[in-house]
Amino acid sequence: MQNYQEVIHKQRQYFSQEHTKSIDFRLDALEKLRHLIRSNEEELMKALKTDLNKSNFDAYITEIGILLEEVRFTIKHLKKWAKPRSVKSSLAQIGSRSFIYPEPYGVALIIAPWNYPLQLALAPVIGAIAAGNCVILKPSELTPKTSELISKLISHTFPEDYITVIQGGVDTSQALLNEKFDYIFFTGSVPVGKVIMEAAAKHLTPVTLELGGKSPCIVHKDANLKLAAKRIAWGKFLNAGQTCVAPDYLFVHNEIKTEFLEHLTSAIREMYGEAVLESGSRFTRIISERHFDRLTPFLTNGRIVSGGQYNRSALMIEPTVLESITWNDEVMKDEIFGPILPVLGYDDLQTMIEEVNQRPKPLALYLFSESVEIQQRILGSISFGGGCINDTVYHLSSPYLPFGGVGESGIGAYHGKGSFDVFSHEKSILKQTTRFDLPFRYPNTKDGLKKIKKFIK
């Protein structure tokens, strides 16, 4: 394995010169990153098409557009975020003033996944730049065209002592994790997240882990069924289901399940047509043969309501809905991460809540219901990273909503100010007056304990 100590050492030297701590420097870097994305939109879309068969529409709304909004929002608010904040001092600290100073960690390692290879690589970079860090970015080897293009554009825009891209596979990630970083940001699967955390623990390196899990989508009997079906079909089959916050399974009230499945089948047909498996289709392909072969056995679980066809040579699987599913089916054991949607039924809300809570905490949860009481009950009874009421996935696009998991679905949250916060250490400072001195803090003060007790009630 290659030793990356030299590149890390160069970045530490660059960071020590304190260029990156200048707000003007950070804003200039963010503007350069924005220009990099804007001026290479066509080339980026072509790379995403080659790697994942993403249409220009999907590439823009799920990757390029999100990044442009993120960097615009960050540029607009950075000066305010980076400014030291004044906070109150306690009565026992009378005469002092208290402040919180956000400061960068130093050299950050960002390991990006393949499912949104542009957005999930550069969105954390935006936060790292904004906070004043140097960055080593490791993009996914499973999307070679996009990763190669990111590497080329970054190297032409920034000095490698500041931001550098290191390409490679698992061996490269392992070699990088053997080194000491000041912060590690990882997006990917739960098993790999455990490996990242174990490696970080050896150096006591703080981490953000954006993982996944089986995110439930609940359709209660009072939901707007036609609109729910449309929004669920969009959120689930976007990027061929290869989205960490995609609805992983449905819990549908039995009173409306038959009617809802009819709406869902219609919504899929209207959205994606009848020719999903055609080579020129705008439907995203499965990333690799290994993932394809992992997914296709799930199609034998339960009963196929819609879809079910696939083409291994094209790595394409139709949007598929499965009914008559139980928790014992293989499709319900782990996160699916593909265009297969199993459906469970429920009659009693509390029983359904208990079944969800018996599993690891999910990254997302979606509820379709018009009842405020039902909404509050679900929100109060189930722990999850984030989600939507009467929609799916859309919370991910808001710079005002920090995005992240809880429990096995992740550690830490980012987007908007959350991205700045993730890559910043908050340094607490108390500035004490010298105009007077409170005597009872010292052990030689007469009746010191009595005075302290009178002061602190």
C-alpha positions in Angstrom: 0.0 0.0 0.0 1.2 3.5 -0.8 2.2 5.7 2.1 0.4 9.0 2.1 2.4 10.7 4.8 4.1 13.1 2.4 0.9 14.6 1.0 -0.6 14.9 4.5 2.6 16.5 5.7 2.4 19.1 2.9 -1.2 19.9 3.8 -0.3 20.3 7.4 2.5 22.7 6.4 0.1 24.7 4.2 -2.6 24.8 7.0 0.1 26.0 9.5 0.7 29.1 7.3 -3.0 30.1 8.2 -4.0 31.0 4.6 -7.2 28.8 5.0 -8.3 30.7 8.1 -8.8 33.9 6.2 -12.5 34.5 5.4 -11.6 36.1 2.1 -9.5 33.1 1.2 -12.4 30.7 2.0 -14.9 32.8 0.0 -12.5 32.9 -2.9 -12.1 29.1 -2.8 -15.9 28.6 -2.7 -16.3 30.9 -5.7 -13.7 28.9 -7.6 -15.5 25.7 -6.7 -18.8 27.2 -7.9 -17.1 28.2 -11.2 -15.7 24.7 -11.5 -19.1 23.2 -11.3 -20.9 25.7 -13.5 -18.3 25.8 -16.3 -18.2 22.0 -16.6 -21.8 21.1 -16.3 -21.9 19.3 -19.7 -18.8 17.3 -19.0 -20.0 16.3 -15.6 -23.4 15.2 -17.0 -21.6 13.0 -19.6 -19.5 11.4 -16.9 -22.6 10.6 -14.8 -24.3 9.2 -17.9 -21.3 7.0 -18.5 -21.0 5.7 -15.0 -24.6 5.4 -14.0 -26.7 6.1 -17.1 -28.1 9.2 -15.3 -30.2 11.5 -17.5 -29.2 15.1 -17.7 -32.4 15.9 -15.7 -31.5 13.6 -12.9 -27.8 14.6 -13.0 -28.8 18.2 -12.6 -31.5 18.0 -9.9 -29.7 15.4 -7.7 -26.1 16.4 -8.1 -25.2 19.7 -9.9 -28.2 21.7 -8.8 -27.9 20.7 -5.2 -24.2 21.6 -5.1 -24.8 25.0 -6.7 -27.5 25.8 -4.1 -25.2 24.5 -1.3 -22.3 26.7 -2.3 -24.5 29.7 -2.9 -26.0 29.4 0.5 -22.6 28.9 2.2 -21.1 32.0 0.5 -24.0 34.1 1.6 -23.8 33.1 5.2 -20.1 32.3 5.8 -19.1 35.6 7.4 -21.8 35.3 10.0 -21.1 31.6 10.8 -17.4 32.2 11.2 -17.7 35.2 13.5 -17.0 34.5 17.2 -20.3 34.4 19.1 -20.9 36.1 22.4 -22.7 34.1 25.0 -23.8 34.8 28.6 -21.5 34.4 31.6 -22.8 32.9 34.8 -23.3 35.0 38.0 -20.3 33.3 39.6 -18.2 34.8 36.7 -19.3 38.3 37.2 -17.1 40.8 35.3 -16.2 38.3 32.6 -17.4 37.9 29.0 -17.7 34.6 27.2 -17.2 33.7 23.5 -17.3 30.7 21.2 -14.7 30.8 18.4 -15.3 28.4 15.5 -11.9 27.1 14.3 -10.9 24.5 11.6 -9.7 21.1 12.6 -6.8 21.1 10.1 -6.5 18.3 7.4 -9.8 16.5 6.7 -10.2 13.2 4.9 -13.4 12.9 2.9 -14.3 9.4 1.5 -17.2 9.6 -0.9 -19.6 6.9 -2.3 -20.6 5.9 -5.8 -24.4 6.5 -5.8 -24.2 10.3 -6.1 -20.5 10.5 -7.0 -20.4 14.2 -7.6 -22.8 15.6 -5.0 -21.6 13.4 -2.1 -18.0 14.1 -2.9 -18.2 17.9 -3.2 -20.9 18.8 -0.7 -18.6 17.9 2.3 -15.8 19.7 0.5 -17.9 22.9 0.6 -18.2 22.5 4.4 -14.6 21.8 4.8 -13.5 24.8 2.8 -16.0 27.1 4.6 -14.7 26.0 8.0 -11.1 26.7 6.9 -9.7 23.1 6.5 -7.4 21.5 4.0 -8.9 18.5 2.2 -7.9 15.1 0.9 -10.8 13.7 -1.1 -11.1 10.0 -1.9 -13.9 9.5 -4.6 -15.4 6.1 -5.4 -13.6 3.8 -7.8 -16.9 2.4 -8.9 -17.7 5.6 -10.9 -14.3 6.0 -12.6 -15.3 8.7 -15.2 -16.8 11.0 -12.6 -14.0 10.4 -10.1 -11.4 11.1 -12.8 -13.1 14.3 -13.9 -13.4 15.5 -10.3 -9.7 14.8 -9.8 -8.8 16.7 -13.0 -10.9 19.7 -12.2 -9.8 20.0 -8.6 -6.1 19.7 -9.6 -6.5 22.5 -12.2 -8.3 24.7 -9.6 -6.6 24.3 -6.3 -3.0 23.6 -5.2 -2.6 20.0 -3.9 -1.2 21.3 -0.6 -4.8 22.7 -0.1 -7.2 20.3 -1.7 -6.1 17.1 -3.4 -8.0 14.1 -4.9 -6.6 10.6 -4.4 -8.1 7.9 -6.6 -8.1 4.2 -5.9 -9.9 1.3 -4.5 -10.3 -0.4 -1.1 -6.5 -0.6 -0.7 -6.2 3.2 -1.1 -8.9 3.8 1.5 -7.2 1.4 3.9 -3.8 3.1 3.3 -5.3 6.5 4.0 -7.0 5.3 7.1 -3.7 4.2 8.5 -2.6 7.8 8.6 -3.5 10.4 11.2 -6.1 13.1 10.1 -7.7 15.8 12.0 -11.2 14.9 10.8 -12.7 12.1 8.8 -16.0 12.4 6.9 -17.4 9.2 5.4 -20.5 8.5 3.4 -21.3 4.8 2.7 -22.6 1.6 4.1 -22.9 0.6 7.8 -20.3 -2.2 7.6 -17.7 0.1 6.1 -18.7 2.9 8.6 -17.6 0.5 11.4 -14.2 0.1 9.7 -13.8 3.8 9.4 -14.7 4.4 13.1 -12.3 1.7 14.2 -9.5 3.2 12.2 -10.3 6.7 13.5 -10.3 5.4 17.1 -6.6 4.5 16.9 -5.8 8.3 16.5 -8.9 9.6 18.5 -9.9 11.3 15.2 -13.4 12.8 15.2 -15.7 11.5 12.5 -18.9 12.1 10.7 -20.5 8.9 9.3 -23.3 9.3 6.8 -24.6 5.7 6.6 -28.0 4.2 5.8 -30.3 1.4 6.9 -33.9 0.4 6.2 -35.9 3.6 6.1 -39.6 3.0 6.5 -42.4 4.8 4.6 -45.8 4.7 6.4 -49.0 5.2 4.5 -51.9 5.7 6.9 -55.5 5.2 5.9 -56.3 8.9 5.9 -53.5 9.8 3.4 -54.0 11.4 0.0 -53.3 8.1 -1.8 -52.8 9.2 -5.3 -50.3 12.0 -4.3 -48.6 9.6 -1.8 -48.1 7.0 -4.5 -46.6 9.6 -6.9 -44.2 11.0 -4.3 -43.2 7.6 -3.0 -42.5 6.3 -6.6 -40.3 9.3 -7.2 -38.4 9.1 -4.0 -37.9 5.3 -4.1 -36.9 4.9 -7.8 -34.9 8.0 -8.2 -31.3 6.8 -9.1 -32.8 3.3 -9.3 -33.3 3.2 -5.6 -29.6 3.7 -5.0 -30.2 6.5 -2.5 -29.4 6.3 1.2 -32.6 8.0 2.2 -34.9 6.2 -0.3 -37.9 4.5 1.2 -36.6 1.0 1.9 -40.0 -0.5 2.6 -43.6 0.5 2.9 -45.9 0.0 5.8 -49.5 0.5 4.4 -52.7 0.4 6.4 -54.6 -2.7 5.3 -57.9 -0.8 4.8 -56.4 1.1 1.8 -53.5 -1.2 0.7 -55.2 -2.5 -2.4 -56.3 0.9 -3.6 -52.9 2.4 -2.8 -51.0 -0.3 -4.7 -53.1 0.5 -7.8 -52.2 4.1 -7.5 -48.5 3.2 -7.0 -48.5 1.0 -10.1 -50.0 3.8 -12.2 -47.6 6.3 -10.8 -44.6 4.2 -11.7 -45.9 3.6 -15.2 -46.6 7.3 -15.8 -43.2 8.3 -14.4 -41.0 5.8 -16.1 -43.0 4.3 -19.0 -43.1 0.8 -20.2 -39.5 0.6 -21.7 -37.3 0.9 -18.6 -35.0 -1.9 -19.7 -34.2 -0.3 -23.1 -30.5 0.7 -23.3 -31.4 4.4 -24.1 -33.8 4.6 -21.1 -33.4 7.5 -18.7 -33.6 5.1 -15.8 -30.3 4.7 -13.8 -28.4 1.5 -14.0 -27.2 -0.7 -11.1 -23.6 0.3 -10.3 -22.0 -3.2 -10.7 -22.6 -6.9 -11.4 -22.0 -7.6 -7.7 -24.7 -5.3 -6.6 -27.0 -6.5 -9.5 -26.5 -10.2 -8.4 -27.2 -9.2 -4.8 -30.5 -7.5 -5.8 -32.1 -10.0 -8.3 -32.7 -12.8 -5.7 -35.0 -10.4 -3.8 -37.4 -10.6 -6.8 -38.5 -14.1 -5.7 -39.7 -12.8 -2.3 -43.4 -12.4 -1.9 -45.6 -11.6 -4.9 -44.6 -9.1 -7.7 -47.3 -6.4 -8.0 -45.4 -4.3 -10.6 -42.2 -4.7 -12.5 -39.9 -7.6 -11.8 -38.0 -7.7 -15.2 -34.3 -7.2 -15.4 -31.4 -7.2 -17.9 -28.0 -8.3 -16.5 -26.0 -7.2 -19.6 -27.4 -3.6 -19.2 -27.4 -3.8 -15.3 -31.0 -2.7 -15.3 -33.8 -3.7 -13.0 -37.4 -2.4 -13.5 -39.0 -0.5 -10.7 -40.5 -3.3 -8.7 -43.1 -3.5 -6.0 -43.4 -6.7 -3.9 -46.4 -7.7 -1.7 -47.1 -10.5 0.7 -43.8 -9.8 2.4 -42.8 -10.7 6.0 -39.9 -9.7 8.2 -38.4 -13.2 7.5 -37.9 -12.6 3.8 -34.4 -11.9 2.7 -35.4 -8.5 1.2 -36.2 -7.3 4.7 -32.9 -8.3 6.3 -30.7 -5.5 5.1 -30.9 -2.2 3.3 -32.0 -2.9 -0.3 -30.3 0.0 -2.2 -32.0 -0.8 -5.4 -35.3 -0.4 -7.3 -37.2 -3.0 -5.3 -39.9 -1.9 -2.9 -41.4 -4.4 -0.4 -44.8 -3.7 1.1 -46.0 -4.7 4.6 -49.5 -4.2 5.9 -50.7 -3.1 9.3 -53.9 -2.6 11.2 -52.8 -1.3 14.6 -50.6 1.8 14.7 -48.9 0.9 18.0 -48.0 -2.6 16.8 -46.5 -1.1 13.6 -44.5 1.4 15.6 -43.1 -1.4 17.8 -42.1 -3.4 14.8 -40.2 -0.5 13.4 -38.5 0.2 16.8 -37.3 -3.4 17.0 -35.0 -2.7 14.1 -31.9 -0.4 14.0 -32.7 3.3 13.9 -33.2 4.3 10.3 -31.6 7.2 8.4 -35.0 8.4 7.3 -38.7 8.0 7.9 -41.6 9.1 5.8 -45.2 9.3 6.9 -48.3 10.0 4.7 -51.2 11.1 6.9 -53.5 14.1 7.1 -53.8 13.7 10.9 -51.7 16.0 13.1 -52.3 13.6 15.9 -50.9 10.6 13.9 -48.0 12.8 12.7 -47.0 13.7 16.2 -47.4 10.2 17.5 -45.0 8.8 14.8 -42.5 11.6 15.3 -42.5 11.2 19.1 -42.4 7.4 19.1 -39.7 6.5 16.5 -36.1 7.6 16.5 -34.6 8.3 13.0 -32.2 10.6 11.3 -34.7 12.9 9.5 -37.5 12.7 7.1 -40.7 14.1 5.6 -44.4 14.3 6.4 -46.4 13.7 3.2 -43.3 13.6 1.0 -40.1 11.6 0.5 -36.4 12.5 0.2 -37.0 16.2 -0.2 -35.7 17.1 3.2 -32.2 16.3 1.9 -32.3 19.4 -0.4 -32.8 22.0 2.3 -29.7 23.9 3.5 -31.7 24.8 6.6 -32.1 21.2 7.7 -29.0 19.4 8.9 -28.9 15.9 7.4 -27.5 12.9 9.2 -28.3 9.7 11.0 -28.7 8.4 14.5 -27.5 5.1 16.0 -26.4 2.7 13.3 -27.6 5.1 10.5 -24.8 7.6 11.2 -23.0 10.1 13.4 -23.2 13.8 12.8 -25.2 16.0 10.4 -24.3 18.4 7.6 -25.8 20.7 4.8 -26.0 24.4 5.2 -24.6 25.7 8.5 -24.5 22.0 9.6 -21.6 21.5 7.1 -19.7 24.4 8.5 -20.3 23.1 12.1 -19.2 19.6 11.3 -15.8 20.7 10.1 -15.4 23.3 12.9 -14.2 22.9 16.5 -16.0 25.4 18.8 -13.4 26.9 21.1 -14.8 28.3 24.3 -13.1 31.4 25.7 -13.8 33.3 28.9 -12.3 36.9 29.0 -12.0 37.9 32.6 -11.8 41.5 34.0 -8.8 42.8 35.8 -10.6 45.7 37.4 -11.6 43.7 40.4 -11.2 40.2 41.8 -13.7 38.1 43.7 -11.9 36.9 46.9 -14.0 34.0 47.9 -12.8 31.8 45.0 -9.4 31.4 46.8 -8.9 28.9 49.6 -7.4 31.3 52.1 -10.4 33.6 52.1 -12.0 33.9 55.6 -15.4 32.1 55.7 -14.8 31.4 52.0 -17.1 28.3 51.9 -19.9 30.2 53.7 -19.7 33.1 51.2 -19.6 30.7 48.2 -22.7 29.0 49.4 -24.5 32.3 49.9 -23.5 33.4 46.4 -24.4 30.1 44.7 -27.9 29.2 45.8 
